[in-house]
């Protein structure tokens, strides 16, 4: 084996580039969304309203005031927009804390939604639970185009459409008729807020069941069963909400306005005494 000696020379260092002095430049950065404050004494002007939805221009039907009617629904969807919600917070004494509480509630609902878009564990109660949960999102102005809750809302709308397309939606929605009324209510609000064309026919179909199930005095009974001419005030309350929502959404169901008037009259007639007992 040969051993060869090798001279090792130290490499010359590469010269450092000349340093230029860079003067700092002040730049103002605009932040699109202000932070939500949790200060107890927060002022309404500091509220960070969720701006994931865009303001929706709703049709004139939402400001209808029929002649000789007690039905007054001016700007019913105004508070569903970002600007409208901020105005409502200011008007009704809300704050950054109340808005954050609402967002926490909606996030909990989103995180506990079933894979098929429903809520709840018992099949008989899922239609009612799903409708009420969806109503919470719609009340906050959330639609399928919302950045944070859009996917959740879309799945929920698809599910209530599925309930409405059953051969017997009153039976499918279960709950003595409550489920049907709640699903009809949510479906009407969904159409009013999104104007998704396919929802209109389903809304009209569902609300027609409600109108046809009203008894002669303007009330409603379990399963819309009028053979005993019984009026249940809690059922009637949900039915009235469904009627109102469908009316506000522009439903063309036959006899809708008359059904609302009869419902108002019935509720007035069942109140007893100055304390409003029913």
Helices and strands as residue ranges (DSSP letters): G 44-46, G 60-63, G 78-80, H 82-91, H 96-111, H 123-139, H 150-164, H 169-173, G 175-177, H 178-194, H 197-212, G 222-224, H 233-249, H 256-270
